């Protein structure tokens, strides 16, 4: 069943290129020029209709706390400049499903009091006299940022796959013009997808920040549904987990100096191997040409298909506990098993192929979501922006009699990569080159690494308890990235004990991503059965 949109046909959303949709050419040509005269932000007295300090104003305090005063011109970060380059201009699309219909005026007021208090979300990009792109504060017309797309019938809105199709079409929409803030919010009332009567879709330029930065900002703008007075707790995971009991016993038996030297040598060797692998990929090491991989240089602009499913996080935890790994290892094992099966169904000898994924790494001092005030402090070690590197993950694609071996194989590779500076190396190189005035070179190197591989895998954590935005409880959420030069991408977002699993593919290369996502679900089911049998 093909749920995508054919070129020249009328899409269920009223054709994003012809309607408002936030990205239409007609609207762009008639957008009023925003006032861009820089000004210092004065103290903002936040008032919400119907009362004094409520959850929205509390969220604004969390967002604006410790934020430094905006300067008249603040240069973009080195990686932010790279994301403005052609062929690597990326947008994050975060879709949120709500329990109730979205009140548009109330949502606008909520975003005024929260997201717009972040200086980057109330600024535009403009080149200074030296030709360097800078952030310039501007007066924001919220009606151009937050809107309901027109021309969509209620029947189309109620279609089961409407939200998926809307996001897929938005992924190939023209970029947001630099004459206004580089983000927008689409409000979709009357949907049925995921049993949510309403959705909003944030479209945010990647130069504003990475996924961790935006999710931290978003969650700082929300409140717990069970306790509207409190924001959702954000647990910052340590990069160095505490040693298990066996290692603690070994510390008493071995000299600590010898063990430290051994760990340092392993770390250095892994780092050398990771850098050599990245350089080899950059120069000559290319993935096999399979049905999964696109050969078009403009695959990021091709029409997309998007499918998703919700799975229980407890199922993944059972597998994780059985192998002693992480949820990320389980995700990679599921993808490995599904790709092997997909290639076999298309008559490809999976074990003889090279299929690899680009995996993002948060290079901040602490992993996971961050407390927003700490990110906005000047000189913070968990700063706002694009603090991401990447590493290349090779899939085994082997035929295992035990389904858990897919996860164990993924663990061996990921543990070796994480015990190195491979991901940080890509961040440092990209930052130094862009800082020295070569953002185009940074873009070319990054683009080359990505196009030498087959897919992208991303995993973002979410709060364990239900939250609400503007008093409206959130049922689910999922992020995707538009503009990645890959034939397909896999995303995982955890929230409230559930995991939303998303596969987005280029329509002319993988027209049936629902098969891949079903293979992932089947693989998890088999892994769970094997894990349960181990405990009996």
N, C-alpha and C positions, 0 to 999 in steps of 0.2 A: 504494500500500500504506500503510495507516494503522497506525502503530506506537504511537499515543498510547493513553491510557486513558479509557474512557467513565465518566462519573460514575455511581456506583451499581454498577459492575461490579467484579469482582475483578481487581486488577492483579497482574502477575507477581511483584511484590515483597511481596505479602501485605497490600497497602493500607497506606500510610504513616499514614493517619489511624487505623487500627485496631491496628497493631502498634507495636513499640518505635520503630524508625526514627529515633529521636532527636527526633521532632517530634510524637509522638502525643499526643492530648488525654488519654488514659487515664494515660499516664506523667506528663504535666505536672500532673495533679490529685493525683498521689500522690508527687511528688518531695519528698524530705525537705528541710526548710529547712537551707541551708548555714550554717555558722558564719560570720558576717560581722564579727566583732570585728576591728578593724584591729590589725595588729601590724607591727613592723619586721622585715624579713627578716634572719635571722641567717645567718652563714656556712654554706653548704651543702657538706657533704662528699659528693661524688658517688661512688657505688659501683655497679658493674654486676655482676650475677651471673655468676660464671665467671671473674673476673679483676679486675685493677686498672684503670688508666686505658686505655680502649680508644677506638674511634672515637666512641662515644656521649658519653663524658666529654669528649673533645676538642671535640665539637660543642657541648657545654654551655658549655665555656670560651669558645668563640667567641660564643655567644649572650649569656652573662652579662657578658662583658668590658666594662668601662667603663660598665655600666648604673648609673645613679644610684640611691641608696637610695630606696625607695618612701616617700612621705609617708602620714600617716594618711588624708588626703583630698586627692586631686589632681583638679582640675576637668578635665572633658573639653575637648578642643580645640573651637574654634568650629564647624568643619565636622563634628566628631564629634557635637556636639549636634544639628546639622541632620539627620544620618542617623538620629537617634532619633525624628524627627518622623513622624507618620502620612503615608502616601502617598509617602514617600521613604525608607522603612526598607529599606535594601539589604543583601543578604548576598552575599558572594563564595563561589562553589563551585569548589574546585580538585580535580580528579580526577586521580589518579596510578595508573598501571598498573605492576605489579611482575613481575619475572621468576619469582619463587617465591611460594608461599603465604605469607600474612602470619601470623607468630606473634604472636597478640594480647598475651600477657604481655610479650613482648620489645618490641613496639611501644609499649605503655604505659610501659615503663621508659625507652625512648628519648625519648618525648615529655615525660616527667617531667624528664629531664636536659637537654632542649633548649627546646622551646616554653614550658614552664611556668616556665623561668628568666626569660622576658620578663615584666615586672611586669603588663603589660596582659592577658596570657593567664591570669594567676592572680588576677584581680580581678573584682569585679562592679560594676555601675552602681547607685548609690543617691543619691537627692537629699539634700542637706544641709539645714540649718535655713533657709537662704535660698531653697530650692527649686531650687538649681543642681545638675545631675547631676555626680557625681564618681566617680572610681575608688576603690574600697575593697578592700584586699587581703583575701583569704579563704582558708580551707583548701579545697583542691580535691579532690573525690572523682573520681578519674580514671575510675572505672567508669561515671559518668554522662556523661562526655565522650567516651570512646573505647569503642565497642561494635560487635558484630555484630548487625544487625537479624534478628529472628526471624520465623518463619512463611513463609519462602521456600523452595520446593522446589529440589532440585538441577537439575531440568529447566528451571525458570524462570531459575535463576542462569546456566545454560549457554547461554541464548538469545543469538544474536548481537547483538541490540539491547538487552539487559537493562540494561547500564550507562547507555546513552543515555537509556532510559526512566526509570531510577531517578533520574538527575540532573534530568531534566525534571519529574518529579513532586515532587522535593525543592525545586525552584525556586518552587513555589506552596504550600509547607508553612507552617504557622503560625510566627511568630517564636519564637526561643528566649526563655524567660522570664528576666527580669532578676534572678531569685533565684540564678542561677548564672553562671559565666563565659560570655560570648557567643560561644562557638565549640564545635564538636563534630566528631568524626571517625567516619565510618561505614566499617566494614571489610567488604569483599565478597570472600570467598574462594570459588573455584570458578567464576569467570567465564571466558568465552572471547573476549569483545570485545577486538579489537585484538591477539589472540594473547597476551593477558596472563592468567595463571591467577588473579590477584588484583588488586583495586583498593582504594584508600581514597579517600573523598570528604571533604574538609575543608569544613565550613560555618562561615563566619566573618562576624560582623557588621561592616559597613563602618566603624562608629565606631572599631574597633580599628586601622584603618589601610587604606591603599590597596593596589593590586595590587603596586606596586614594593616597598612595605614588607614585605608578607607574603612575596613571593618571595625577598627578601633574607634574611628570617628563616629561611625553609624551606631555602634553599641553604646557609646557615651551619650548619644542622643536619645536612647531608649530607657525604659523602666521595666522592672519585673512586673509581670501581670499579677502575681500573688502578693506583691508588696510595692505599690506604685511610688512609695517614698524612696526606694532604693534602685540604683543602677545595677545592671547585671554584673556579677563578679567576673573579673578577668584574671585568669590564672596565667602568670608568665612562667613558662617552663624553663628550667635550667638546661643549658646545652650539655652539661656534664652530669649525667645521672649518677646517683649515689651507687657505690660499688655493692654488688650482691654479697650475701653472707659468705660465700666461698672465697671471694676475693679478700674480704675482710680477714678471714682466717689466714690467707696466704701472706697478708701484710705482717702478721706476727711471726711467720716462719722464715720469710725471706728478707734480706736487707732491702730497705726501701730505695736505696740509691741504685742498686742493680735493676730493680723493676722499673724505676723511672727512666733509666737509660734505655732499657729494652723498649718501653713504650715510645720514647722519643724517636728511636731508630725506625720503628714500625711506622710512626706518624710521618717521618721524613720520606720513607720509601713510598708510602701510599700517595704522598703529595707529588713526588716526582713522577710516579706512574700516572696520576690523574692529569697532571699538566701535559705529559707526553701524549696521553690519549686525546686531550683536547686539541693539541697542535696537529696530531695526525689526522683528526677529523677535519680540521680547518684546511689542511693541505690536500689530502687525497682519500681519506677513509670515508666512504659513502655507503649508505644503506642500500640493500638490494632493491631492485625495481620489482615491486609487488603490486597486487591490487589495492594495497593500503596506501601506497605512496603516490603523490601527484608529481608530475613532471613539469607542470606549468609554472612559470616564474611569477605569475599573478594569481596563484591559487587562493591567496587571502581575499581576493575580490570576487571569487566565484560564489554563486548561490549556495546557501547552507541548508542543511537538515539538522534539527536538534531533537533529541529524545531524552527522556529522563525517567527515573524510577526512584521510589523511596524504599529503603531497606532498614531493618532494625539494627542499630549499632551493637546490640547485645550479641547478635550473630557474629559480627566481626570480632568482638571481644573474646568470644569463645575460641575462635581460631587463633587470635593473637596470644591468648594464654597458653594454648596447646603447644605453640612453637617458640614461645618466649620472645616474640618480636614486638612490633609496633603496628598501629592501625595503618600506617603508611606502607609497611611491608605487606600487610594483607591486601591492600589496594593494588600494589604492584603485582602480587601473586595472582590476583583475580584477572588483571589485564593480561598477564602472561598466558594464562590458561585460555582466555577468550580469544586472543590473537592466534594462538596455535590452532584452535578449533576452526576459526574463521578462514585461515589460510588453507587448512586441510579441505574444507568444503569447496574451496576454489581451486583445488588440484595443485596447490603449491607445496613442495616438500619443506615444511616449516623448519625442521632442524638444520637445514642447510642454508638458511637465509640469515642475513644480518638485519635485524629490526631493533631500533633503539628509540628511546624517548628522551626529550628534554625535560628535566625536572627542576623547578625553581627552588632556590634556597634563600631563606631569610637570614641575612648576615648581621643582623643586630645582635647585641651582646646576649640578649635573652630571647628565646623563641616564643612563638604563639602570639596572641593578641597582647597589646600593650595598654597601659594606662595613658590616656590621652594627654593630661597635663605634662607627664614626663617626656612625651614625644615632642611637645611644643617648646620645651625649655631650650634655650640657646646652649649649644655644646652638649646636649644630652647624648648618651651612648645608645639610646633607643629612639633616635631622632625620626622625625617625620620625613617623608619623601620616598624615593625609590632606593631601598637598601636591599637589593636582591642580586644574587648571582645565580648561576645555573650549573648543573652537571649533567652528564650524558649517561643514561642507564641502558645497558644492553639486556634484552630479554633472552632467556635461554631457549624458549620454544621447544622444549624437549617433551617426550612422551613419558610421563611418570605414572607408575601404578598407584602411588599414594598421592592424592590431590594436595596434601600439605607440603609436598616437595616443591611445588611452585612457590610457596611462601618462603620456604627455607632457602631456595635458590636466590630469591629476591633479597633475603636478609643478608646473605654473604656479600652480595654486590653492594648493597646500600650501606652496610657496616663499614666496608672498606672505603667507600667514597666519603662517608661522614667522618671517618678518622683521617681526614686529609684537609688540605687547604684548597682543593680544586674549585669549589664554588666561590670561595673568597677571592681566588686568583682571577676569575672572570670579572668579578665586581671591581677589583683594584685596577686591572688593566683597562676596563671600560671607563672608569672614573678618571684615571690619569690621562688617557688619550683625549677624552672630552674636555677635561680641565685645561689641557694644553692647546685647545683650539681645534681639535680634530673630531668633532662629533660625527661627521660623515664616515670617517674611518672606523669609529666605534660601531656605527650602524652596519657597515659592510661586513666587519668581522662577526658581529652577532648574527646578522642575516645569514652569513655563510654557514656558521655552526648549526643554525636551526634547519636550514634547507638540506643539510647533509644527513639529517635524521628523518624519522617517519612520523612521529606524533609528539604531543605535549601532554604531560600528566601534572595535575595540580590538586593540592589538598589544602583546604582552609578550615580551621577550627571555628566553631561557633559556641554560643552559651549553652549550658546544660539545662537551663530553666527557660520557660516561656517568657518572652519579652513583648513589649508593645511600643509602638511608635505613635505619638499623638493620641494616646488612649485607645488605640486600635490593636488588639492582640495579633501577633504575627504567627501564622501557621507553618510556613516553610519559607526557604530562601535558597537561591542557587546563583553562583557567579559563572560567567564565561568571559573570555577575552576575544575581542574582535580585532582582526588584522594580523594574526599570527600566520606566517607563511608555511603552514602545515596542512596536510590533507584532512586530518581530524585531530581532535583534542578530547581528553577525558578529564572531568572535574569531579571533585567530591567535596561536599559541604556538610558538616555535622551541625545539628541543632536539636536541642531538646530530646536527646535520646534517639534521634533518627538521623539517617544519612541520605542526602539527595545525591544521586549518582547521575551525571550528565555526560552525554556523548554528542559532540557537534562535529559534523563532517562536511566537506565540500561535496555538493550534490552530484556532480558529474563523475566523482571518483568513488565515493562510497554512498550510493543512493539509499542504502538500507542499514543505517546505523542502529536501528532497533534490533537487528540480529546480534550485533556486537554487545549491546547492553544486556540482551537476554543471555548470551553466553557468559557474561560476567556474573549475572545472578545465578545461573546454573552452577558455575564454578564455586561461588560462595556456599551454595547449598551442599555441594559435595564435600567441600572443605569442612563445613560444620559437622556433617555426619562422621567424617573421619576423626575430627577432634573429639566429638562426644564418645566415640568408640574407644579412644585412648584412655578416657577417665573411668571406664567401666572395669 
